[in-house]
Each structure stands twice: as structure tokens, then as C-alpha cells.
Amino acid sequence: MQSDLIGRGLYTPAEASRLLNIPANKISRWLRGHNVQGKHYERLWEPEINLGDDRVFLGFRDLMEARVVQAFIRQGISAIGMRSAIKVARDVINESHPLATNRFRTDGREIFLHVIETNEDGEERERLLNLFRRQYEFRGVIEPILKSVDFGREGNPLQWWPRGRRGGIVVDPERAFGAPIDDVSSVPVHILAETGRALGVSETAAAYLVSEASVRRAMDFDAAPGADLAA
């Protein structure tokens, strides 16, 4: 394990697939690129994890980027459109993973980037940049997509609550290498789930000093992590 991977998370396409409920081969195509009928389609973005071989890995920001891409595609935006939007957004906000930030909005047809402009008098004004038409729109009733993600001051993702903030399970690249964990105890979900199935809920709760509810949540999540994923 490379020391520079600490705090970034590390996921194979299969692991990301279980968390996001997105086919692993689709995630690989997004990050590797692919050929269709003799035509090559570039990858949607450069993954943040590169171990120096031909394998595809995702970091936490890649995980969040893929989550948002899938949310947009579900609303009818093509992968080609997403590639264009990512490129524009990357240049506008100078971020390698622009969709992983909390500055995106959607109206179901176009993708907008939330920006704050400051005029000569120091007054701030919120705008929405249409990434397809490259023109500004006033902010309307467009809700943020990333409701279950905690962001830092710069708008970058810090941690994700895959079952919602009341679900008790969090994915945090600073803890357990980004594996899903019980929020209170930080015990990895798969450990609680495997032990719970082997020893029972009560014994597992006592062994790891967690609540029985935490063990049950872990077992349910481990059985189908992406089932309740909110886009």
C-alpha cells in the first residue's frame, strides 16, 4: 500500500459497483475509455488512483464523481454530454474531479455549475453556468444532487452517508481506507456483518462495544450496500 493513498480511499470497480449500484464494467469504461464499432471513446475523467499498472482503481473522489455521473445519466443526459460537461467544469473551477464537488445542479435536461461571482464593489452574486451552452442562468428551483455528502469549506467531499445521515453508516477516506464503517465506533461494516452472521447480533454487539442496532444495520448494508442509494 502506497503511503500517498492514505486518506484517499481505494476501491476496485467491483467494490465501487456494490456501493453505488452501478455495473462494474460501466465504471471501468468511464475511467478507462472504450471502443464501439471501431470508434474510441475517451474516459470521462482521469482517476485519482494510479498504481502504475493497467488496473483500474477509484479513490473516494472518483467514487463521488461516478455517483453523480450516474445520477445525471438516469435523468437522460448522455455519457458524451457528461464528458463535455466535465471538461468544461474542470476548466471553469480548476478541479480534477468537478462533479465530486457540491457546485453542481441539474434541471433534468442541462447541467449547471453553481458559481459565485464577486463584482468590483465586493458584492457576491450566485449564478448558474450552463455547461452545455456555456452561458449564465439565474438560480431557480434547482436542488443540489449531493444531499448525503458532507463537504469541506472548498466544496470538496469529505464523507458520504450511503443510507442517509440517519443510517448510521459512513464512507470516509480518512477512516478504514474508505471502507463503509459504523459511524459511532468506526468498526468496518463488513466486520460487524460477518461476525454478526457467525456469532449472532447480541454477541457481536458485546464484542465490539456497539449497539445491536449497529450490528443489524451493518448486516443489512453488507447484504445489499447500494439498495437504498439516494442519487
C-alpha positions in Angstrom: 0.0 0.0 0.0 1.5 3.3 -1.0 1.7 6.0 1.7 0.1 8.6 -0.6 -3.1 6.5 -0.7 -3.8 7.2 3.0 -6.8 9.5 3.3 -7.9 9.0 -0.3 -9.7 5.7 -0.2 -9.1 2.8 -2.5 -11.8 0.8 -4.4 -11.8 -1.7 -7.2 -14.6 -1.3 -9.8 -16.3 -4.3 -8.2 -16.2 -2.6 -4.8 -17.5 0.7 -6.2 -20.2 -1.2 -8.0 -21.5 -2.7 -4.8 -21.5 0.7 -3.1 -23.0 2.7 -6.0 -25.3 0.0 -7.6 -23.6 0.7 -10.9 -22.3 -2.1 -13.1 -18.5 -2.6 -12.6 -17.9 -2.7 -16.4 -19.6 0.6 -16.8 -17.4 2.2 -14.1 -14.4 0.7 -15.9 -15.4 2.2 -19.2 -15.9 5.6 -17.7 -12.4 5.5 -16.2 -10.6 3.6 -18.9 -12.4 4.6 -22.1 -13.7 2.0 -24.6 -14.2 1.2 -28.3 -17.5 0.7 -30.0 -17.7 -0.3 -33.7 -14.2 0.9 -34.4 -14.7 4.2 -32.6 -12.8 5.1 -29.5 -14.5 6.9 -26.6 -12.2 8.7 -24.2 -12.6 8.1 -20.5 -14.8 10.6 -18.7 -12.1 11.7 -16.3 -8.7 10.8 -15.0 -8.9 8.5 -11.9 -7.1 9.8 -8.9 -5.5 6.4 -8.1 -2.7 5.2 -10.3 -0.7 2.2 -9.1 1.5 2.1 -12.2 -0.2 -0.8 -13.9 -3.2 -1.3 -16.2 -5.7 -2.0 -13.4 -8.5 0.5 -12.7 -8.9 1.7 -9.1 -11.0 4.5 -7.7 -10.3 6.9 -4.9 -13.1 8.5 -2.8 -13.4 11.5 -5.1 -13.8 9.1 -8.1 -16.5 7.3 -6.1 -18.4 10.6 -5.6 -17.8 11.6 -9.3 -19.2 8.3 -10.5 -22.2 8.6 -8.2 -23.1 12.0 -9.7 -22.4 10.9 -13.3 -24.9 8.0 -12.8 -27.4 10.4 -11.3 -27.2 12.6 -14.4 -27.4 9.7 -16.8 -30.5 8.5 -15.1 -32.1 11.8 -15.9 -31.4 11.4 -19.6 -28.1 13.1 -20.0 -25.7 11.1 -22.3 -22.2 9.9 -21.4 -21.0 12.1 -24.3 -22.8 15.1 -22.7 -21.3 14.2 -19.3 -17.8 14.1 -20.8 -18.3 17.6 -22.3 -19.7 18.9 -19.1 -16.8 17.5 -17.0 -14.2 19.0 -19.4 -15.8 22.5 -19.2 -16.3 22.3 -15.5 -12.7 21.2 -14.9 -11.5 24.3 -16.7 -14.0 26.6 -15.0 -13.3 25.7 -11.4 -9.8 24.2 -11.9 -10.8 20.9 -10.3 -9.7 17.4 -11.5 -13.0 16.0 -10.2 -15.5 18.8 -10.7 -18.6 16.6 -10.3 -17.3 15.4 -6.9 -17.7 19.0 -5.6 -21.0 20.4 -4.3 -21.2 23.0 -7.0 -23.4 21.1 -9.4 -27.2 21.4 -10.0 -29.5 19.9 -12.6 -32.9 20.6 -14.0 -33.2 17.2 -15.7 -32.2 18.5 -19.1 -29.0 20.5 -18.7 -26.1 20.5 -16.3 -25.3 23.7 -14.4 -22.3 24.7 -12.4 -23.0 26.7 -9.3 -20.6 29.7 -9.2 -20.3 32.8 -7.0 -19.1 36.0 -8.7 -17.7 39.0 -7.0 -18.1 42.4 -8.6 -15.8 45.4 -8.3 -17.6 46.5 -5.1 -17.0 43.2 -3.4 -20.6 42.1 -3.7 -21.2 38.4 -4.3 -23.9 37.1 -6.7 -24.9 33.5 -7.2 -25.1 32.3 -10.8 -25.6 29.0 -12.6 -23.3 28.3 -15.6 -24.9 26.1 -18.2 -22.1 23.7 -19.1 -23.6 22.8 -22.4 -24.5 26.2 -23.7 -21.7 28.0 -21.8 -24.0 30.8 -20.8 -25.1 32.1 -17.4 -28.6 31.4 -15.9 -30.1 32.8 -12.8 -30.5 30.4 -10.0 -34.0 28.8 -10.0 -35.6 26.0 -8.1 -32.8 23.5 -8.8 -31.9 21.3 -5.9 -28.4 20.1 -5.1 -27.8 16.4 -6.0 -25.3 15.5 -3.3 -27.6 15.6 -0.3 -26.0 12.8 1.6 -22.4 14.0 1.3 -20.5 16.2 3.8 -18.3 18.9 2.1 -15.4 20.9 3.3 -15.1 24.7 3.1 -13.8 24.5 -0.5 -16.7 22.4 -1.6 -14.8 19.1 -1.8 -16.3 15.9 -0.5 -15.3 14.7 3.0 -17.6 11.8 3.7 -20.7 10.1 2.3 -23.7 8.7 4.1 -24.9 5.9 1.7 -28.1 5.2 3.6 -28.7 8.9 4.6 -27.4 10.8 7.6 -29.6 8.8 10.0 -28.5 5.5 8.6 -25.5 5.2 10.9 -23.1 4.1 8.2 -20.5 6.4 6.7 -17.8 6.2 4.0 -14.9 8.4 5.0 -11.5 8.2 3.2 -9.8 9.2 6.4 -11.0 6.1 8.2 -10.6 2.4 7.3 -9.2 3.3 3.9 -12.6 4.4 2.8 -14.5 1.2 3.6 -18.0 1.7 5.0 -17.9 1.9 8.8 -20.3 2.2 11.7 -20.4 5.9 12.4 -20.2 5.7 16.2 -17.5 3.0 16.7 -15.7 3.3 13.3 -15.7 -0.5 13.1 -15.9 -1.6 9.4 -19.3 -2.7 8.3 -18.1 -6.0 6.8 -16.5 -7.0 10.1 -19.7 -6.4 12.1 -21.7 -8.1 9.4 -19.5 -11.2 9.2 -19.2 -11.5 13.0 -23.0 -11.0 13.4 -23.7 -13.8 11.0 -21.3 -16.1 12.7 -21.9 -15.3 16.4 -25.3 -13.5 16.4 -26.3 -9.9 17.0 -26.0 -9.7 20.8 -22.6 -11.4 21.0 -21.2 -9.2 18.2 -22.5 -6.0 19.9 -20.9 -7.0 23.1 -17.6 -8.0 21.5 -17.2 -4.7 19.6 -18.9 -2.4 22.2 -21.6 -1.3 19.7 -25.3 -1.3 19.8 -27.3 -4.2 18.5 -28.9 -1.7 16.0 -25.4 -1.0 14.6 -24.9 -4.7 14.0 -28.2 -5.1 12.3 -27.6 -2.1 10.1 -24.2 -3.5 9.2 -25.6 -6.9 8.3 -28.4 -5.3 6.2 -25.9 -3.0 4.4 -23.4 -5.7 3.7 -26.1 -7.8 2.1 -27.1 -5.0 -0.3 -25.0 -1.8 0.1 -26.4 0.0 -2.9 -30.0 -0.9 -2.5 -31.0 2.3 -0.7 -28.6 4.6 -2.6 -30.1 8.1 -3.0 -28.8 9.8 -6.1 
